[in-house]
Amino acid sequence: MAGLSRDGRFAACLLALSGFTPMSFAQALPSKTAPQPAPAHFVACSLPLAPHTMPDARGKPSGHATEILQAVALRLGWALDIRYMPWVRVVDQAKRGDCDLVYTVLKRADYETFLVFPQEPVQMRANVLVVLKGRGIQYDGNLEAFMRQHSVGLYRDKAVDERFEVLRRAPWAHVDEASDARLNLMKLLAGRFDAAIENEMTAVHELRALGHLDDVALLAPPLNRTLAYVAFPKAGRLAGQSGDFDRAMKAFKQTQDYRELWDAYVRGMPTRYR
């Protein structure tokens, strides 16, 4: 211990008595850079519906609801494998337990038989009637009277509400179905029916992409305003985690990131629907 100060010799003696080398002593201390546990991987199934949930130009999951879900999942330590498919397949895989989350879903009695819904919705959406300008078509809030006078169209997997489901089965109803939202709006532009039923964000997004946003009118009042959810299949691995999801979602909604995300997707929307 030659050359060491008195304090240095004392510290060296303590290390020798304890059986630690300087390296093993350092290893015994708590590491400030200890690796975090790897995130748990879960499968999220979704119907592609722009601009809420959709693949981007590179095929990566994107959209308003998707970005909210990804932010909340990050807070929970969940790594998500997001898979897009027709809604009928989403339902089938959810019932079989092949999906751990499904989104976005309306809270309906038939869905609640196989899905657990959290308290916090991911979005509020307004369903509207979209018509060609110059046709003089108006809507006063009475959907039955409107459907008795006008034909309507919507995409096959579109859920509106229970009242519409009753009206669409009436013998006098004229309802056209398309395979997806864009084709439905293209049929409207071609004059195949009088009014398209769509949520306003999707209608604006698709019509802008088609270059025909200025050729239509979104009638007021909206048919309804619905809450859309991220839900958990009862047969999946996250059925008991809705409480944790609620707390993380509620916390995220208080952040500036959430507000900026909302602004980014509603920018350019007709003012009355903001």
N, C-alpha and C positions, 0 to 999 in steps of 0.2 A: 504493500500500500504506500510505498515510497512516492513522494511527490504529491500525495493527496493532502488536502487541508484536513483539519480536525473534523469538520462537518462532513467532508467527503468520505473520510475513513469510517465514520459512524454509520453513514448510509450504506456503505459497502458491506459492513458487518451485518447490518439488518438483512440485507438481501441474501447473504451467505447463510445466515441462520434460518431464514425462512425457506431456503431451497429454491428460490426464484433466481433465474438469470435476468439481466435487464430486458431481454427479449420476451421471456415468458411473463414477466411482470407487466410489460406493456400489453401483452395479449390478454391478460386477465382483466384489464380495465374495460369498462363499457365502451364500445365503439360508437362514435358519433355518426359513422357512416355505415352502420349495420344494414345489410340488405333487407329490403321490405319483402313481406311474403308476396308471392306471385298472385295476381288477380285470379279470381275464380272465373271460369269460362262458361257462358250460357248462350243458348240459342234464342234469338228474337225473330219472330216471323211476322211479316207485314205484307199487306196488299200495296203495291206501288201506286201512289196517288200524289202527283205533283200539286202544289209545292210542299206538301206536308211530309211525305216520305217517298223517296225515289232514288234510283241510282244517278250519280252525276255523269259527266261526260267520260270519265275514266272507269265507270262502273262501280264507284265507291258509294256507300250509303250516304244520302244527303237529305235535305229537306228540313222544314221548321220543326216538326215533331221529332224527327230523327236526331237533330242536334240537341234538342232538350233532353231526350232520352240518354244520349251519349254523355252529356254533362252530368246528369244525375247518376248514371252508372259509374262514372269515374269517382264520384264522391263515395260510392258504396264499395269500391274495389272490385267491380264486375267488368270483365272483358266480354264484349258482345260479338257474336257471329250473327250478323243481320242477314236474313234470307228473304227475298221477295218472291211472291207466288200469288196465284189467284186466291180470292177469299175463301172459296169452297175448300181449297187445299189447306189454307191456314186453319180453318175450323177442324178439318180432319186430323191434322198433325197435332193440334192443341189437345184434342180429345184423347189421342194416343200417347201424349206425353213427349212428343218429339220436339216441342217448342217449350221453352221456359218462360218466355214473355210473348205476348201478341200485342200489336198496335197498328193503327189506332182503332179503338172499339167504342161503339155506343153502348151505354148501360141499358140492356134489355133483359127481360125475364128469361128468354130462351138462352141467351149467352151466359147468364148467371148460373145455369145448371152445370156448366163445365169450366167457368172462369171465376177467379177471385178478383174483385175490383177494389182498387185503393180508394181513399177518400179524395185525393187530389187529382183532378183531371190534367191532361197534358195540354189541351187546347179547348177554346170555346169557338164554335163554328156557326155561321149563319147560312142556312140553305135558302136559295133564292130562285126565282123564275127568271130565265134569261130569254129575251125575245129580240127579233130583228127590229131595228129602228124603222119608223115609217109605216108600220103595220097597224098602228092605233090600238094595240093590245094593252089593256090595263088590268090591274089586280087590286081588289079592295080588302083582301084578307080572307075572303070566303073561298077556300080551295075547292070545295065541292061545286059551287056555282061556276068557278073558272074551268074546272075539268069537264063540266057538262057542255061548255061552249067551245073549249079549245083542246086540241091534242097536245100531249106532252111526251117528252123523251128523257131517258136517264140511262146510265150505264148499268149493266146487269147486277153488279154487286153493290149498288148504291142503297144505303139505308137512310130513310128519311124520318119517319115516325110511324106509330101504330095507326094513326088516323089515315095517312096516305095508303098504308097497306090495305085498309078496308076499301078505300075509294078506288084503288087500281083494279080491284076484282069486280067492280060493278059492271053489269052488262053493257052500260052505255059508255064506259070509259075507253078512251083511245090512247094507249100507252105504248110507245116504241122503246125497245131496248137495244143498247149497243154494247160492244164488248169492253169498252173503256171510256173514260171521260172525254178524251180528245175526239174520238170517233163520234160520240154523242153530240158534241158541239159542232163538228163538221156536218152532221146530218141537219142540225138546226140551220146552219148557214146555207145549206142546199135546199131548204124549204120542205124537208120531209115531215115536219110537225111544227106546231105553233110556238111552243115554249120548252126550253130545256130546264130540267131541275138539277141544280148543282150547288155546292157550297161556293161562296163568293170568291175565296182565295184561289180555288182550283179553276173556276171560270175565268177569272182575270188572267191567271198565269197561262192557261192554254190558249185563250183567245189572243193574247199578246204574242205568243209564239207563232200562232197562225197568221198574224198580221191583220186581224179583224176585230180588235177590241173596240174600235170606234164605230163599228157597224151594228152594235148591239146595245141593248139597255138592260140593266139589272133592275127588276121591278121591286118596289117597296110597297108594303112591308115585307120583310123576310117571311118565308113559310114557317120557320122556327129557328131557334138558337139551341144548338145541342152541345153537350160536353163530350169530348173524345178522350179516351183513357188508354194508358198502358195497363194491360190486365195480365193476370198470372194463371195459366192453366192449372186446374186442380191436380192433374196428372203429372205436372212438371216439377222441377226441383226448387222453384221459388214461391210455391203456393203459400208458404207461411211467412213470406218476407214483405207483405204489403205494408205493414206498419213502418218498417225501416225505409221503404221506398217513399212513403208519405212524408216522413220527416225530411228526407233528402230533397224531395221535390219542393216542399214548402220552403226550405232554406234556399234552394237555388232561385226560386221566384223572387226572393228579396235582393238579388244581386244585380249589379250593373250589367253583367254579361247577359242575363235573361232579358233585361229591357232592351239592350242593343240587338239581341237576336230577334226580338219581336219587331223592332223598328225596321230591321233589314228585310223582313219578309212582307210587312204590310206597306212599305214605301211604294207609292204609285197606285195604291188601291183607291177606288172611288171614296171620296171623303165620308159619305153617309154610312159606309160600311166599316170604318176604322174602329 
